Structures are given as C-alpha cells and as structure tokens.
Amino acid sequence: MRLAPGGSAIPLGVLARVLLESDAAAVLDRALQARFPGRRLTYHASGREAMRVALSRIAQQSGRHEVAIPAYGCFSIPASVVAAGLKVRLVDVDEAGRLSPEALERIPFDRVAAVVVGNLFGLPEPVATLAARARSAGAVLIDDAAQALGATAADGVVGARGEVGILSFGRGKPLSALGGGAAIWSDPEPDSTSGREEHGAADDALDGIGRAGSARLAAVARGVAYDLSRRPAVLGLLATIPALEIGRTIYDADFERGAMPRAAVALAAGLAPELDRLNAARRQSAHALAGRIRTGTAYRPLLEQPGDCGVFPRLGLLAPTRAHRDRALAELVALGATAMYPTPMDAIRALAPHRVEDQACPGAQRFCDHLLTLPTHADLGPARAEAVLEVLARS
C-alpha cells in the first residue's frame, strides 16, 4: 500500500463534463481569465515550457542573460532557464524556503533579466518590496504559481503579482490535468519580437481543441488511468518497478516543447469549476493536521502568513534534525510522505556549468535536510492522519 504524495483524484463528474464539453479551450481560457483579469494567457506543453518561453522573450527584450532563482525548489525552474539558453543565479532561501532577504540584497539586479518567486507548497511569498526593487533596475518579476493556482496574498493574486506568471497543470498540482501549463502576461498583446514560439504555435494548436472528440476520449482515459494508479494498492505495486522512477525527482533540461496537449486542455477545462472546492478541502485538511502537529510533536508545519490564503497541494514540515526527518520518512513513505526535492540547486552537478558566481547556499541545504511533506488529499483520512501523528510524536 502507498498513498499518493500530492494532488487529488479526478472526480467522476469532471470526466463526464469532459465528454460533454464541445469547446474546452474556450472554457479553460474563460475560467483562467476570470482569475487573472486584464492578463493574457498562452498555453504550453508544461509549466517548465511556459517558463522557458517567458524567459526567452524576457532575455530577448532586455539583452540580459541571468535569471535569479531560489536555491531550493522545483528542478523545473533551473531546467527552464538552461533550456532558454540563459545563466542561473542562485538565491539562498530562509528557514521557511522563501527567498532570503539577505541573499536578495546581494543580487546585482542590473545584470538580471528576471527573478523567480517559487511560492513553494502553494504558500504565497511576499513580493511587493522585491518587485519594486527589480523593476527599478529593469528586471522582471516572475510570480511562479505552478504549485499555487488559487492562492492569494495581501499583495495580490499569486501568479499575477509580477510581469509574468507561470502555471502548471501536471500531476500533483492544484489543477492536475496530467500535463500542460500556461504563461500569464501583464502586457495585453504580443509585440513584434516575440514570434510564433510564444504566441502563434500555442494558440494555433489550441484553436478548436474542444471540438476534437478523440481528445475528449483520450482525456477521460487518462483521467481513469490516473485515478486507478492513485489507489494505494496499485501505487504500492507500481512503486516497486524501478523503471517507473515513482517518487524520484530529476533535473532535465531536455523537455518537450510546443503547445499544451489536447487531452490536457480537455481535462483542465473539466477540472476548472472544481478548483476552489478542491483547494478549500486540501487547505482545511492541511490546517487541521498542522494544528495537531504543532501542539503534539517537535515538527514545525509551514503555513501561510496572516492575511494570505494558501492552496496546499502538500503540507510541508520542518523536522528538528535531519536524523528525525529520515526516521519519520522511513515509517511514513507508505502514507505519502516525501523528502520533496532531493537536493538544493547548488548540488545539481549538471547545473554547475550554467551557473554564475559559484556561491554556497547554506540556507537551502538546511531547509532540504529538515524538510518532510505530507499529503493533504482525501485519501489520507482521519485514521491515517492519526498514524502520521503517532509516528511524528514518536520520532
């Protein structure tokens, strides 16, 4: 038996909606436009492809070739920078995994094309001061909402607080359409330098997608297969097959380019009306579990700042020591616990040739060493939550 570490099952009602919807592309675009009014969206093969396209355009316009990114976070971020032909500048993180204010002070913003805010685990990071400083130096703020679609902060809607936002619709994301992503642009129309890579290719591929019956059938088939694979007995069996690399995160800059897959568009359109309900359920589960962890164990849950609203595709915890984390993880892996990304960015060997200023990032290493994540989806349930709490209290 093994629980999925994140995301939620796709409800049967969503799959029925997918079969009946005749213009999924328009439905999805309207749903996201309502969340990001006044913004323009383009759709891509994945969140990292959306990031690559955005970075390529930003670098072309600015003439700069460095991108500042968190030193701990999703490996897709540095992969996108490298795929765009740019250099990575690592910014250390604080005790909660957010960009460290002290590290940000050391960034030469006049050399940076963009700075990426990760909003790890769907928790909004404060960006107002950073955005003002970046803009004054001619750098672009990218508000990465790949894990945070639906999150809000005192300084705005996550994904729309910078010049560009990024969405991912992959497995385990708030809107899990099993593929695809989007870029959210503050400028209302493309300029003459952006080319077909950003606008024409994706938009042409999306045109009329919802009318393709084969895409709807493929989306339903993928949704059914995904739900079956999430069942604890099935996932436990799949996890024993090394070739599937379940639970393994790798750095890979050679990812698929192009537009959002048709089946993913259909699934995303079907899931869009459920997003707020699913986010609210995961948030309630995360806060209930966090409250008991905080009072009954030595672990510290990662929660939003007052006034913010996170979306919690997973609940992050910080263990007292790495030894505590490793002991708990060994017992809880069957209940969906993970150590999340296996290393900080400065330990990715393949990334080393693409970095500027080979600085150490001790905050990222500490955060990585102490981090444990737990599922927030309905499969955890009260009985399994009690088992989690017992292990954390004992470890």
N, C-alpha and C positions, 0 to 999 in steps of 0.2 A: 504494500500500500504506500502511496505517496501523494500528498496534496500538491496541487499547482502552487507555485510561489507567488503568483500575482494574477491580476486580471479577474474577469468574471466569465461564467458560462454565457453563451448567447441564447436568450430566451426563445422558445418556440414561436411566440408571437412575432418576433423580429424576423425569423425565417419565413413566416407566412407573408409578412409585409414585403420582404424582398421579392418574393414571387409575383406579387400583385403590382408592384411599382413599375410604371412604364417609362419614367424618366428620372432615374436615380441621380444622375449628375446634377440636374437642376435642383432636386430635393436636397442633396447634400450641400450644394453651394448656398441655397437659401438658409439652411439651418446654421451654417457657419457664419454667413454674413450677418445673421441676427445676433450672433455672439460677438462679432467684431465689426460693428457698424462703421462705415466710412473706410474700411480697409479692402484691399484687393487680394484675392487668394489665387494661387496657382497650385496645381496638383501634380505630384511626382511619385516615382516608384517606391519611395520610402522617405522617412524623416531625414535620414542622412543624405539622400539625394536632393531633397528640398534644401538642406543646409549647404550642400556643395554648390547648387545653382545660385543661391543667395550670395555666398561668399565670392563666387566667380564674378558676379555682377558688381559687388561692392569693391573688390580689388580693381576691376577694370575702371570704375568711375573714379576711384581715389588715387590710383597709381601706387598704393601701398601693398605690402606682401606679408604682413604679420597679422596673426589673429590671436588674441588673448583668450585663453580658455581655462576653466577650473582644472586644477591639478588632480582632482578626483571626480569621477563621474562616468557617464556612459562613453564607452570606447568609440561610439559612432561619431562623437564630436571631433576628436582629432583625425579620425579616418576621413571625415568630410573635408577638413582643412587640407590634408595631404592630397586628396583626390582633386581638389581645386587648384593644386599646384602652388600652395602657399606654405608659409612657415608657422610653426606653433610656438607661442609664448605661453608658458605655464604660469598660472597664478595660484599661489597656495591657498588653502581653504582653512576656515576656522574650526572650532570644536563641533559645530553643527553641520559641517560640509558646505557651508556657503563661502563665497569669495571673501578672503580675508581683507579687511580694510587696510591693514598694514602692508600686505602684499600689493594691493591696488595702488598704494602710494608710490610704489617703485616702478610702475609701468610707464614707459615713455609713450604716452598717448599720441604724440605727434608722429610716431612711426607705425602705429597700429591701424589697420583697416577696420577692424571690428573687435568688440569684446563680447563674449558669450556668457550669459547668465543661465545656469543649468536648472534651477528650480527642482532640485533632486527630491524624489519621492512625492512629487505633487505639492510641495510646500513652497509658497511664494518667497522669493528672496527680495529684500528691499532694493530698489533700483534708482530711485529719484536722484540721489546725490551722484551716483555713478553715471547715470545718463547725462546729467548736466555737464559733468567733467569731460566725458567722452565727446559730446557734441561740440563743446568749446574748442576741442583740439582737432575736430574734423573726423573723429572716429564714429562708427556706427554701433549702436547697442542692439544685440540680437537677444530677444527675450524667448528663450527656448522653452516651449510648453509641451514638448514631446511626452513628458510624464505628468503634465499639469493642465490638460484641457478641462476647463470648467472652474479652475481655481481663480480666486480674486484676492486682491490685496488692497491695503489702504491707498496705494499709489496707482491702482487701476486693475484692469483685467489682465491676467497673465497671458502672454502671447501678443499683447497689444501695447506694451509699455515702452517698446523700442521702435526703431525704424523698421525692423523686420522681426517677425515671429516665426517659430517653427512648430509644426505639429507632426506627430507620428501616429499612425493607425495600426501599428504592429501588435503582435501578441503581448499581452500584459499591460497594454496602455489603457488609459481611461476609456477611449473609444477604440475597441480592439476589433478592427476589420480584417485582421490577419495579413495586413500589408498596406502599403501606400503611405503618403504623407502630404503635407502642404506647407507652402510658404505664405506668410501673411505680410503684405507690403503696405507701408504707410502712404506711398505715392499712389495717386488714383489711376494712373495709366503708365504703361511701359514707355521707356524712352527709346530713341533710335539705336542706342548702342547695345541693348540687351539681347537682341537676336532671338532666333527661333528656339534656342535651347531653353530659355526661360519661359517664353510665352506660347509661341506657335505650336511646338511639338506637344506639350501637355494639353493645351486647350483643344487642338485638333483631335487628339486621341480621346478626350472626354466627350466630344460632341456626339450626342446620340447614344451614349453608352447604355443609358437606361432602357433603350428600346431593343437591346440585344438580348433575346431570350436565352441564348446559350450562356451569357454572362450571369444572368439571374440563377440559372440552374447550377452553374459552377459555384456561385456564391453560397447557395444552400448546401451543396455537397461539402464544401469546405467547412461551413459552419457546423454541420452534423459531425463531420470527422473531428473537428476541433473539440466539440463538446464530449465526444466519446473518449478522445485522448486525455481529457482532463479528469476522467473518473479515476479515483485513487488506485484501483486495482490495475487499470490499463496503464496509467502513467508509471506506476511502480515497475511494471514489466518493461515498458519502453526505456526506462532509465537504466536498465541492465544491459542495453545494447550500446556498446561503446561508439559505434559509427554515428549514432544519432546525436551524440555530444549534448545530451539533455543536461541543463544546469551549467554548461560551460560558456563563458563569455570570451570571445576572441577579438583581437584588433584586426580589421580587414579593410584596407582602402580600395580594394578592387570589387566594389559592389555594383549592383545593377543600376544602369542609368535609364532615363526616359520617364514616361508618364505613369500615372497611377494605374495599376491593373484594373481591368473592368470588373472582375469579381469583387475586388476590394471596394470599389466605388459603390457597388450594389449593397454590400454588407454595411458599409459606413452609413449610407442613406437610411437603411433599415434600423440601425442602432441609434442614430442621432436623436430621435424622440425619447430614448431611454437613458440618455447620458446623465441628466440631472438626478434621476431616480437612483441609478447605479452609483453615482458619485456620493449621493447622500447616504446610501446604505453602507458603502465602504467607509465613509467618514465616521458614521455612528459606531461601526464595529471597531475602527481604529481608536477612537477616543475612549470607548468603554474598556478596551483591552489596555490602553495606555494608562488609564487611571489606576487599574489594579496592579499593573507592573510598577508604577511609580511608588505606590504605597507598600507593596508586598515583596519587592525584590531590590537588588542593588543596580539594576539596569535603568538607563535613562531613555525614555521614549523621545523621539524627535517629532515635535508638533509645531503648528503654526504660531506666528507671533499674534498677540492680541489684535483683534480687528481684521485679521486675514482669514481666508477660508481655503483650506487645502482639499485635495481630492483623494489622496492615499491609495494609489494602486498597490502599495505595500506600506507597512509600518516599519520605520527604521528605529533601531535601538542601539545604544552605546553601552557596551559591557564595561565593567570596572577594569578589566585587563584583557589582553588577547587570550590568555590561558582560559579565563572564564568564558569568553566568546567561543573558543574552539570546543570546550567541553559541552556547552549548551548546543552548539551546532551539530555535534556528533549525535546527540539524542533527538534533535528536533528536525533533522532533514526530512524525515518521513512526513512531518506535519507542515512542510512547505517553507521551512526556514532556509535562508541562504546567507552567505557572506557577501552577496552582491558582486560588484566588480572586483576581480581578484587582486588587482594591484593599483597603486596610483599611476598617473600618466608617466611620471619620470622613470618608472620601472619597465615600460614597454620598450623592448630593445629595438623593434622595427621602427619606432617613432624617433629614436635618437638622431638620425641624420636630418630630420625635418624640423628640429627644434632650434630656437635661438637662445643664447645665454643658458648654458647647461647648469642652471641653478638647482639646488636641492629644495625639496618641498616637504619639510618635516611634518607640517600640519596634515597634509594629505596622507602621509604614511600612518600617523597616529589614528586618524579617522578610519582608514582602511583596516587597521589592526583591531579596532574595537567594535566595528560595525556588524550588526546582525539584522536581518529583515524578516518580518513575519507576514503571512497572507492576511488580507482583510476581506476576502470574498466570503460568500455564504457557506462554502464547503467547510470552513473552519468550525463553525458551530459551537455551542456552549460547552459540550463535553470535551472537544479537542482543545478549546481555549483553556479549560481547566488543566489539561495535561501540559500545555505550554507553560502556564503559570507555575505549576509544580516543578517543572524542570528548571525554570529560571530562578525560582526561590532556592532550590537545592544547589544549583551550580554556583 
